[in-house]
Amino acid sequence: MEEMEVEKETSQNSKGDFQTQLEESLKEFNAPQAGQMVEGIVVQVTSDYVYVDVGDKSEGLIPVSEFADNLPKEGETVQALLTGHSSNGPVLSKKKADSKRYLKEIQQAWKDKTPVDGTIVKVVKSGYEVNLGIDKTAFLPISQADSEKVEKPESLLGLKSKFYIERLYSDNKLNPVVNRRKYLEEEIDSKRDAFFQTTQIGDTVKGTVKSFTSFGAFIDLGGFDGLLHINDMSWGHVARPKDFVKKGQEIELKVIRLDPAEKRINLSLKHFTEDPWIHFEEKYHLNDVVKGKVTKLTEFGAFVELEEGIEGLVHISEFSWTKKINKPGDMVTVGQEVEAMILGYDIQEGRVSLGFKQATENPWESMGDKYPVGTKITGKVVKLTNIGAFVSIEDGIDAFLHADDISWTKKIKHPGSELTVGQEIEAVIIECDGENHRIKIGIKQLTDNPWKAFAEEYKAGSTLEGEVTSITDFGVFVKAPNGIEGLVNKANLSDEKDVAYEDAVAKYKVGDKINVYVVDVNVEKEKVAFSVREFKRKQQRDEISQYMDSTSDDNGSYTFGDAFKAMKND
């Protein structure tokens, strides 16, 4: 019996050892092999290693340095790559496991066109170096680094963001190129689309002043921009956008326009208050004289603000009744308080026409009473032209002196030969037209018209001795004793038909005395026609008549023919 029990016990022990050996063999067969990814439980953390049970005979060791600042705690699960075995047990690497796993992730992201996380860590030529994690870096072109132009490359260093992988391999090597701009634009489009779907015209929104242009300010509405136009900052005149909003300022605005197709959003500050033009006709009327402040000067006039949001234009032609204004700045300055008359308005267009001069008395209305024709004045020459001169007779009132009204007798080719700018002269009013703002004066009218006296003394048919003043292609000018100048037409210079004008005029020179016959006197046109030919004919007629008188007999039978023959014989 005892031998049977011993044999039985021995048999059972042998069976147990076999099972243990089998289990050990199976365990060794199922144990992870080098190069495999394993998952284990942290059993101990020391200053140098993290001990992980991965189901092997002994725990695997992972250097603490591979966990960076994220050391696991006992009982936590970690993944690692089994790189081999040592006398101390399995050799594990979390860093290589992460790298292997992450490589699969970025390959999948490139294939699926999904963004990955990364950090901009370094500025390099034409762009940046981006850390994608696990010591994997990618190149980011500067043109794809932001949704806007990057002015200062260093400003993006350390930025964590998402990136699209544009290219993964180059020359069969892993060499990623990423794009942040595409991701940002998609985010912006997404936020903008949501804005268009949830926002209506008239809604109040918040934004931050982002940048300025000459026509307004761009407002950041949360990754996308809206425009606050300069005309929508105030109902009144806005010279500079920076006077109303500051960069970086958070403000509330009204949405006044939405254009999803063009991706445009227009915002307004002024629409928080009522449009002042609604009540314009309750306050203002045509021909009202109103007060305002000059806000802007242009080449063509001045803008005047009557109240906030109501601004009118004074055209330069409406500045003064009497003065010629070349520049608006010669009369008014920005900020100056002024008075003007309302000449017209258009509420739909938001326009008001104003006049400075209409707010004052029009001096031309009384000019006819002040300067009737015949009034003698003293004035100063302020401007010379080819046909006359402008003479200031009082502040802002200029009269015109025509060259023909300078002298009764001189032929003035240019007034500059007789007058100079700044010269004081005496003259007489010869025309005053207040309605057309025109005054004419004359110097010669200060004396009697010598042409009338000449016409009385030298009627047509009379003769006189004059002086040659000039010789032209069409005749000879001759000055009479009283200064009146007339023309001997070239046809009337010689009494001989066969003599050419060139030969006839060769006998004369300027300054010569010459006898002429008065053919015609026109006082109104101040013209007199002389003739040498007619003078000689008259002389002949007078001689014949005188001879006839001296030789006539009692029976009066002596004839003109007889006299002519006798003169020839003599």
C-alpha positions as CSV (number, residue, x, y, z in Angstrom):
1,M,0.0,0.0,0.0
2,E,2.7,2.4,0.9
3,E,4.6,1.7,-2.3
4,M,1.5,2.3,-4.3
5,E,0.9,5.7,-2.5
6,V,4.5,6.7,-3.1
7,E,4.2,5.8,-6.8
8,K,1.0,7.7,-7.0
9,E,2.5,10.9,-5.4
10,T,5.6,10.6,-7.6
11,S,3.3,10.4,-10.6
12,Q,1.4,13.5,-9.6
13,N,4.6,15.5,-9.0
14,S,5.9,14.6,-12.3
15,K,2.6,15.7,-13.9
16,G,2.8,19.1,-12.1
17,D,6.4,19.7,-13.2
18,F,5.5,18.9,-16.8
19,Q,2.5,21.4,-16.7
20,T,4.8,24.0,-15.2
21,Q,7.4,23.4,-17.9
22,L,4.7,23.5,-20.5
23,E,3.4,26.8,-19.2
24,E,6.9,28.2,-19.2
25,S,7.5,27.1,-22.7
26,L,4.2,28.6,-23.9
27,K,5.0,31.8,-22.1
28,E,8.4,32.0,-23.8
29,F,6.8,31.2,-27.2
30,N,4.2,34.0,-26.7
31,A,6.8,36.5,-25.3
32,P,7.1,39.7,-27.6
33,Q,9.9,39.7,-30.0
34,A,12.4,42.6,-30.8
35,G,10.8,45.2,-33.0
36,Q,7.3,44.7,-31.7
37,M,5.1,47.3,-30.2
38,V,4.2,46.3,-26.6
39,E,1.8,47.6,-24.0
40,G,2.6,47.3,-20.3
41,I,1.7,48.5,-16.8
42,V,4.1,50.7,-14.9
43,V,5.2,48.9,-11.7
44,Q,7.9,51.3,-10.5
45,V,9.3,54.7,-11.3
46,T,12.8,55.6,-10.2
47,S,15.0,58.6,-10.9
48,D,16.6,56.8,-13.9
49,Y,14.0,54.3,-15.2
50,V,10.4,53.5,-15.5
51,Y,9.8,49.7,-14.9
52,V,7.0,48.2,-17.0
53,D,5.5,44.8,-16.9
54,V,5.0,43.7,-20.5
55,G,4.3,40.0,-19.7
56,D,7.9,38.9,-19.9
57,K,10.0,37.0,-17.3
58,S,11.1,40.4,-15.9
59,E,10.0,44.0,-16.2
60,G,11.2,46.1,-19.0
61,L,13.1,49.4,-18.4
62,I,12.4,52.7,-20.1
63,P,14.8,55.7,-19.5
64,V,13.1,58.5,-17.6
65,S,14.5,61.0,-20.2
66,E,12.1,59.5,-22.9
67,F,9.1,60.8,-21.0
68,A,10.2,64.4,-20.9
69,D,8.0,66.2,-18.4
70,N,5.2,63.6,-18.5
71,L,6.4,60.8,-16.2
72,P,3.7,58.1,-15.7
73,K,2.5,56.9,-12.4
74,E,2.5,53.3,-11.1
75,G,-0.5,51.4,-12.5
76,E,-0.7,53.5,-15.7
77,T,-0.5,51.8,-19.1
78,V,2.3,52.8,-21.5
79,Q,3.2,51.8,-25.0
80,A,6.8,51.1,-26.0
81,L,8.9,49.4,-28.7
82,L,10.8,46.2,-27.7
83,T,14.3,46.8,-29.1
84,G,15.8,43.6,-27.6
85,H,16.7,41.8,-24.4
86,S,19.5,42.2,-21.9
87,S,20.5,40.4,-18.7
88,N,18.3,42.9,-16.9
89,G,15.2,42.0,-19.0
90,P,13.4,43.5,-22.0
91,V,14.9,46.7,-23.5
92,L,12.1,49.1,-24.2
93,S,11.9,52.5,-26.0
94,K,8.9,54.8,-25.6
95,K,10.5,57.4,-27.9
96,K,10.9,54.9,-30.8
97,A,7.4,53.7,-30.2
98,D,6.0,57.2,-30.3
99,S,8.1,57.9,-33.5
100,K,6.8,54.8,-35.2
101,R,3.2,55.5,-34.2
102,Y,3.5,59.2,-35.2
103,L,5.0,58.4,-38.6
104,K,1.9,56.3,-39.3
105,E,-0.3,59.2,-38.2
106,I,1.3,61.8,-40.4
107,Q,1.3,59.4,-43.3
108,Q,-2.4,58.9,-42.8
109,A,-3.0,62.7,-42.3
110,W,-1.2,63.3,-45.6
111,K,-3.3,60.7,-47.3
112,D,-6.6,61.9,-45.8
113,K,-5.7,65.6,-46.1
114,T,-6.3,66.3,-42.4
115,P,-4.3,68.8,-40.4
116,V,-1.6,67.8,-37.8
117,D,-0.3,69.6,-34.7
118,G,3.0,71.3,-34.7
119,T,5.1,74.1,-33.2
120,I,7.1,76.8,-35.2
121,V,10.6,76.5,-33.6
122,K,13.0,78.2,-35.9
123,V,13.4,80.8,-38.7
124,V,15.2,79.4,-41.7
125,K,15.8,80.7,-45.3
126,S,12.4,81.5,-46.9
127,G,10.4,80.1,-44.0
128,Y,10.3,78.2,-40.8
129,E,11.2,74.9,-39.2
130,V,8.1,73.3,-37.6
131,N,8.4,70.5,-34.9
132,L,5.7,67.9,-35.6
133,G,6.7,66.0,-32.5
134,I,9.0,63.0,-31.7
135,D,11.9,64.8,-33.2
136,K,10.2,65.1,-36.6
137,T,10.5,68.5,-38.3
138,A,8.9,70.0,-41.4
139,F,9.6,73.0,-43.6
140,L,7.0,75.8,-43.6
141,P,7.3,78.4,-46.4
142,I,6.9,81.9,-45.1
143,S,4.2,82.6,-47.8
144,Q,2.1,79.8,-46.2
145,A,2.8,80.7,-42.6
146,D,-0.2,83.0,-42.0
147,S,-3.4,84.2,-43.7
148,E,-1.7,87.7,-44.1
149,K,1.7,88.8,-45.1
150,V,4.2,88.2,-42.3
151,E,6.1,91.5,-41.6
152,K,8.2,90.2,-38.7
153,P,9.2,86.5,-39.1
154,E,10.3,86.2,-35.5
155,S,6.8,87.0,-34.3
156,L,5.6,83.5,-35.1
157,L,8.3,81.6,-33.2
158,G,6.9,79.3,-30.5
159,L,3.5,79.4,-32.1
160,K,1.5,76.1,-31.7
161,S,-1.0,75.5,-34.5
162,K,-2.4,73.0,-37.0
163,F,-0.8,72.4,-40.3
164,Y,-1.7,70.7,-43.6
165,I,1.0,68.4,-45.0
166,E,1.6,69.5,-48.6
167,R,4.5,67.1,-49.3
168,L,5.8,64.2,-47.2
169,Y,8.7,62.7,-49.2
170,S,11.6,64.2,-51.2
171,D,14.2,62.1,-53.0
172,N,12.6,59.0,-51.3
173,K,13.3,60.6,-47.9
174,L,10.9,61.8,-45.3
175,N,11.1,65.5,-45.8
176,P,7.7,67.1,-44.9
177,V,6.5,70.5,-46.2
178,V,3.5,72.0,-44.3
179,N,1.0,74.7,-44.9
180,R,-0.6,76.8,-42.1
181,R,-2.2,79.4,-44.3
182,K,-4.6,76.9,-45.8
183,Y,-5.7,75.7,-42.4
184,L,-6.3,79.3,-41.2
185,E,-8.2,80.2,-44.3
186,E,-10.5,77.3,-43.8
187,E,-11.0,78.3,-40.2
188,I,-11.7,81.9,-41.3
189,D,-14.2,80.7,-44.0
190,S,-15.9,78.5,-41.5
191,K,-16.3,81.3,-38.9
192,R,-17.4,83.7,-41.6
193,D,-20.0,81.3,-43.0
194,A,-21.4,80.9,-39.5
195,F,-21.5,84.7,-39.1
196,F,-23.5,85.1,-42.3
197,Q,-25.9,82.4,-41.2
198,T,-26.5,83.8,-37.8
199,T,-26.2,87.6,-38.4
200,Q,-28.7,90.0,-40.0
201,I,-28.4,93.6,-41.1
202,G,-29.1,95.8,-38.1
203,D,-27.5,93.4,-35.6
204,T,-25.0,94.7,-33.1
205,V,-21.6,92.9,-33.1
206,K,-18.3,93.2,-31.3
207,G,-15.0,93.5,-32.9
208,T,-11.4,94.7,-32.5
209,V,-9.8,97.4,-34.6
210,K,-7.2,95.6,-36.7
211,S,-5.7,98.1,-39.2
212,F,-6.4,101.4,-41.0
213,T,-6.6,102.5,-44.6
214,S,-7.3,105.8,-46.2
215,F,-10.9,104.9,-46.5
216,G,-11.6,103.4,-43.1
217,A,-10.6,100.6,-40.7
218,F,-10.7,96.8,-40.8
219,I,-12.4,95.2,-37.8
220,D,-11.5,91.7,-36.6
221,L,-14.8,89.9,-36.0
222,G,-13.1,86.7,-34.7
223,G,-10.7,85.6,-37.4
224,F,-12.3,87.4,-40.3
225,D,-12.6,91.1,-41.1
226,G,-15.4,93.6,-41.6
227,L,-15.0,97.1,-43.0
228,L,-15.8,100.2,-41.0
229,H,-15.8,102.8,-43.8
230,I,-14.8,106.4,-43.1
231,N,-18.3,107.5,-44.2
232,D,-19.9,105.2,-41.6
233,M,-17.9,106.4,-38.6
234,S,-20.0,109.5,-38.1
235,W,-22.9,111.3,-39.7
236,G,-20.5,114.3,-39.7
237,H,-17.3,114.9,-41.5
238,V,-14.5,112.5,-40.8
239,A,-11.0,113.6,-41.9
240,R,-9.0,110.7,-40.3
241,P,-10.3,107.3,-39.2
242,K,-7.8,107.3,-36.3
243,D,-9.7,110.2,-34.8
244,F,-12.7,107.9,-34.1
245,V,-11.2,104.5,-33.3
246,K,-7.9,103.2,-32.1
247,K,-5.9,100.2,-33.2
248,G,-6.6,97.3,-30.8
249,Q,-9.7,98.9,-29.5
250,E,-12.7,96.6,-28.9
251,I,-15.9,98.2,-30.1
252,E,-19.5,97.5,-30.8
253,L,-20.8,98.2,-34.3
254,K,-24.0,97.9,-36.4
255,V,-24.0,95.5,-39.4
256,I,-25.3,97.6,-42.3
257,R,-24.4,95.3,-45.3
258,L,-23.9,91.5,-45.8
259,D,-22.6,90.1,-49.1
260,P,-21.9,86.3,-48.7
261,A,-21.0,85.9,-52.3
262,E,-18.3,88.6,-52.1
263,K,-17.5,87.8,-48.4
264,R,-18.0,91.4,-47.5
265,I,-19.3,92.8,-44.2
266,N,-19.9,96.5,-43.8
267,L,-20.1,97.9,-40.3
268,S,-21.1,101.3,-38.9
269,L,-20.7,103.4,-35.8
270,K,-23.0,106.2,-36.9
271,H,-26.1,104.0,-37.2
272,F,-26.3,103.8,-33.4
273,T,-27.8,107.3,-33.7
274,E,-30.6,108.7,-35.9
275,D,-29.8,110.2,-39.3
276,P,-29.9,114.0,-38.9
277,W,-31.1,114.4,-42.5
278,I,-34.5,113.1,-41.4
279,H,-35.3,116.3,-39.6
280,F,-33.4,118.7,-41.9
281,E,-36.4,120.5,-43.4
282,E,-37.8,121.0,-39.8
283,K,-34.7,123.1,-39.0
284,Y,-33.4,124.6,-42.3
285,H,-35.0,126.4,-45.2
286,L,-33.9,128.0,-48.4
287,N,-32.3,131.4,-48.0
288,D,-31.8,130.9,-44.3
289,V,-28.6,132.4,-43.0
290,V,-27.0,129.7,-40.8
291,K,-23.8,129.3,-38.7
292,G,-21.3,126.6,-39.1
293,K,-17.7,125.5,-38.8
294,V,-15.3,125.0,-41.7
295,T,-14.2,121.4,-41.8
296,K,-12.3,121.0,-45.1
297,L,-10.9,123.1,-47.9
298,T,-10.6,121.9,-51.5
299,E,-9.6,123.6,-54.8
300,F,-13.2,124.3,-55.6
301,G,-14.5,125.5,-52.2
302,A,-15.0,124.9,-48.5
303,F,-17.1,122.3,-46.5
304,V,-19.0,123.8,-43.6
305,E,-20.6,121.6,-40.9
306,L,-24.0,123.0,-39.7
307,E,-24.4,120.3,-37.1
308,E,-23.1,116.7,-36.7
309,G,-24.0,114.9,-39.9
310,I,-25.1,118.0,-41.8
311,E,-22.4,119.4,-44.0
312,G,-22.6,121.8,-46.9
313,L,-20.4,123.1,-49.6
314,V,-19.6,126.7,-50.3
315,H,-18.3,126.8,-53.9
316,I,-15.4,129.2,-54.5
317,S,-17.7,131.3,-56.8
318,E,-20.0,132.0,-53.8
319,F,-17.2,133.4,-51.5
320,S,-17.4,137.1,-52.3
321,W,-19.5,139.6,-54.2
322,T,-16.5,141.7,-55.2
323,K,-13.2,139.8,-54.7
324,K,-11.8,137.1,-57.0
325,I,-10.9,134.3,-54.7
326,N,-8.1,132.0,-56.1
327,K,-7.8,129.7,-53.1
328,P,-10.4,129.1,-50.4
329,G,-7.7,129.3,-47.9
330,D,-7.2,133.0,-48.7
331,M,-10.6,133.7,-47.1
332,V,-11.3,131.0,-44.5
333,T,-9.5,128.4,-42.4
334,V,-10.4,124.9,-41.1
335,G,-12.1,125.3,-37.7
336,Q,-13.3,128.8,-38.4
337,E,-16.9,129.7,-37.4
338,V,-18.7,131.2,-40.3
339,E,-22.1,132.4,-41.5
340,A,-23.6,131.3,-44.9
341,M,-26.9,131.2,-46.7
342,I,-28.6,128.0,-47.8
343,L,-28.9,128.2,-51.6
344,G,-30.2,124.7,-52.1
345,Y,-30.3,121.1,-50.8
346,D,-30.9,117.5,-51.7
347,I,-31.9,115.3,-48.8
348,Q,-31.7,112.0,-50.7
349,E,-28.1,112.8,-51.7
350,G,-27.3,114.5,-48.4
351,R,-26.1,117.7,-50.0
352,V,-26.4,121.4,-49.1
353,S,-25.3,124.3,-51.2
354,L,-24.2,127.3,-49.2
355,G,-23.0,130.8,-50.0
356,F,-20.8,133.1,-48.0
357,K,-21.5,136.2,-50.1
358,Q,-25.2,135.8,-49.9
359,A,-25.0,136.2,-46.1
360,T,-23.7,139.8,-46.6
361,E,-25.1,142.8,-48.4
362,N,-24.4,142.9,-52.2
363,P,-22.5,146.1,-52.9
364,W,-23.3,145.9,-56.6
365,E,-27.0,146.6,-55.9
366,S,-26.1,150.2,-54.9
367,M,-23.2,150.6,-57.2
368,G,-25.2,152.5,-59.8
369,D,-26.2,155.1,-57.2
370,K,-22.7,155.3,-55.8
371,Y,-20.9,155.6,-59.2
372,P,-23.2,157.2,-61.8
373,V,-21.8,157.8,-65.3
374,G,-19.6,160.9,-65.3
375,T,-18.3,160.4,-61.8
376,K,-14.6,161.2,-61.5
377,I,-12.6,158.7,-59.5
378,T,-9.1,158.0,-58.4
379,G,-7.9,154.4,-58.6
380,K,-4.8,152.2,-58.7
381,V,-3.9,150.0,-61.6
382,V,-3.9,146.3,-60.4
383,K,-3.6,144.4,-63.7
384,L,-2.7,145.0,-67.3
385,T,-4.1,143.0,-70.3
386,N,-3.6,143.2,-74.0
387,I,-6.7,145.3,-74.5
388,G,-6.8,147.4,-71.3
389,A,-6.2,147.6,-67.5
390,F,-8.1,146.8,-64.3
391,V,-8.2,149.6,-61.9
392,S,-9.2,149.2,-58.2
393,I,-11.6,152.0,-57.2
394,E,-12.4,150.5,-53.8
395,D,-11.7,147.3,-51.8
396,G,-12.9,144.4,-54.0
397,I,-14.3,146.7,-56.8
398,D,-12.3,146.8,-60.0
399,A,-13.2,148.9,-63.0
400,F,-12.0,148.2,-66.6
401,L,-10.1,150.8,-68.6
402,H,-10.0,149.9,-72.3
403,A,-6.9,150.9,-74.3
404,D,-9.2,153.0,-76.6
405,D,-10.3,155.1,-73.6
406,I,-6.8,156.1,-72.6
407,S,-6.3,158.9,-75.2
408,W,-8.4,160.7,-77.7
409,T,-5.6,161.0,-80.2
410,K,-3.0,158.2,-79.5
411,K,-3.4,154.8,-81.0
412,I,-2.5,152.6,-77.9
413,K,-1.3,149.2,-79.1
414,H,-0.7,148.0,-75.5
415,P,-1.8,149.7,-72.3
416,G,1.6,148.9,-70.8
417,S,3.1,151.7,-72.9
418,E,1.1,154.2,-70.9
419,L,0.4,152.6,-67.5
420,T,2.2,150.5,-64.9
421,V,0.8,148.2,-62.2
422,G,0.5,150.1,-58.9
423,Q,0.1,153.5,-60.7
424,E,-2.6,155.9,-59.4
425,I,-4.7,157.4,-62.1
426,E,-7.7,159.7,-62.4
427,A,-10.5,158.6,-64.6
428,V,-14.3,159.0,-65.1
429,I,-17.1,156.4,-65.0
430,I,-18.4,155.8,-68.5
431,E,-20.5,152.7,-67.7
432,C,-21.8,151.2,-64.4
433,D,-23.7,147.9,-64.7
434,G,-24.5,146.6,-61.2
435,E,-26.6,143.7,-62.5
436,N,-23.6,142.2,-64.4
437,H,-21.0,143.4,-62.0
438,R,-19.3,145.6,-64.5
439,I,-17.8,149.1,-64.4
440,K,-16.0,150.9,-67.2
441,I,-13.8,154.0,-66.9
442,G,-12.0,156.3,-69.2
443,I,-9.1,158.7,-68.9
444,K,-9.6,160.6,-72.2
445,Q,-13.2,161.4,-71.1
446,L,-11.7,163.7,-68.5
447,T,-11.1,166.2,-71.3
448,D,-13.3,167.4,-74.2
449,N,-13.4,165.3,-77.3
450,P,-10.9,166.9,-79.7
451,W,-12.6,165.1,-82.6
452,K,-15.7,167.3,-82.2
453,A,-13.5,170.4,-82.4
454,F,-11.6,169.0,-85.3
455,A,-14.8,168.2,-87.2
456,E,-16.0,171.7,-86.7
457,E,-12.7,173.3,-87.8
458,Y,-11.9,170.9,-90.6
459,K,-15.0,169.8,-92.5
460,A,-14.8,167.6,-95.5
461,G,-13.2,169.5,-98.4
462,S,-10.9,171.6,-96.3
463,T,-7.1,171.3,-96.3
464,L,-4.3,171.4,-93.7
465,E,-0.7,170.9,-93.3
466,G,0.3,167.9,-91.2
467,E,3.2,165.8,-90.2
468,V,4.0,162.3,-91.4
469,T,4.0,160.0,-88.3
470,S,4.3,156.5,-89.9
471,I,4.5,154.9,-93.3
472,T,2.8,151.5,-94.0
473,D,2.0,149.2,-96.9
474,F,-1.5,150.6,-97.1
475,G,-0.9,154.3,-96.7
476,V,0.7,157.2,-94.8
477,F,-0.5,158.4,-91.3
478,V,-0.5,162.1,-90.9
479,K,-1.0,164.1,-87.7
480,A,-3.0,167.4,-87.9
481,P,-1.9,170.5,-85.9
482,N,-4.3,169.7,-83.0
483,G,-3.0,166.1,-82.6
484,I,-5.7,164.3,-84.6
485,E,-4.2,161.6,-86.8
486,G,-5.6,160.5,-90.1
487,L,-4.7,158.2,-93.0
488,V,-3.7,159.0,-96.5
489,N,-4.7,155.8,-98.3
490,K,-2.1,154.6,-100.8
491,A,-4.6,155.2,-103.6
492,N,-4.8,158.9,-102.6
493,L,-1.1,159.6,-102.3
494,S,-0.4,160.5,-106.0
495,D,-2.4,162.3,-108.6
496,E,-0.6,160.5,-111.4
497,K,-2.2,157.1,-112.3
498,D,0.9,155.6,-113.7
499,V,3.0,156.2,-110.6
500,A,3.3,153.1,-108.4
501,Y,2.6,153.5,-104.6
502,E,6.2,152.4,-103.8
503,D,7.6,155.2,-106.0
504,A,5.1,157.8,-104.6
505,V,5.7,157.0,-101.0
506,A,9.5,157.0,-101.5
507,K,9.3,160.8,-101.6
508,Y,8.2,160.9,-97.9
509,K,9.8,160.1,-94.6
510,V,8.5,160.3,-91.0
511,G,8.6,163.9,-89.7
512,D,8.1,165.5,-93.2
513,K,5.5,168.2,-93.5
514,I,2.7,167.4,-95.9
515,N,-0.4,169.1,-97.3
516,V,-3.5,167.0,-97.3
517,Y,-7.2,167.3,-98.3
518,V,-9.8,166.3,-95.7
519,V,-11.9,163.6,-97.4
520,D,-14.1,162.5,-94.4
521,V,-14.3,163.0,-90.6
522,N,-16.1,160.3,-88.4
523,V,-16.3,161.6,-84.9
524,E,-17.9,158.5,-83.4
525,K,-15.3,156.1,-84.9
526,E,-12.5,158.7,-84.3
527,K,-11.3,158.4,-87.9
528,V,-10.3,161.0,-90.5
529,A,-9.4,160.3,-94.1
530,F,-6.8,162.5,-95.9
531,S,-5.8,162.7,-99.5
532,V,-2.7,164.2,-101.2
533,R,-4.2,163.6,-104.6
534,E,-7.4,165.6,-103.8
535,F,-5.3,168.3,-102.2
536,K,-3.4,168.8,-105.5
537,R,-6.6,168.7,-107.5
538,K,-8.1,171.3,-105.2
539,Q,-5.0,173.4,-105.6
540,Q,-5.3,173.2,-109.4
541,R,-9.0,174.1,-109.2
542,D,-8.3,177.1,-107.0
543,E,-5.5,178.3,-109.4
544,I,-7.8,178.0,-112.4
545,S,-10.6,179.8,-110.6
546,Q,-8.2,182.6,-109.5
547,Y,-6.8,182.9,-113.0
548,M,-10.3,183.1,-114.5
549,D,-11.2,185.8,-112.1
550,S,-8.2,187.9,-113.1
551,T,-8.6,187.5,-116.9
552,S,-12.3,187.7,-117.4
553,D,-13.8,190.5,-119.6
554,D,-17.0,192.4,-119.5
555,N,-18.9,190.0,-121.7
556,G,-17.8,186.9,-119.7
557,S,-17.1,184.9,-122.8
558,Y,-13.9,183.5,-121.4
559,T,-14.1,179.7,-120.9
560,F,-12.5,177.1,-118.7
561,G,-10.8,175.7,-121.8
562,D,-9.3,179.0,-122.6
563,A,-8.0,179.3,-119.1
564,F,-6.4,175.8,-119.2
565,K,-4.7,176.6,-122.5
566,A,-3.4,179.8,-121.2
567,M,-2.0,178.1,-118.0
568,K,-0.3,175.6,-120.3
569,N,1.2,178.3,-122.4
570,D,2.5,180.1,-119.3
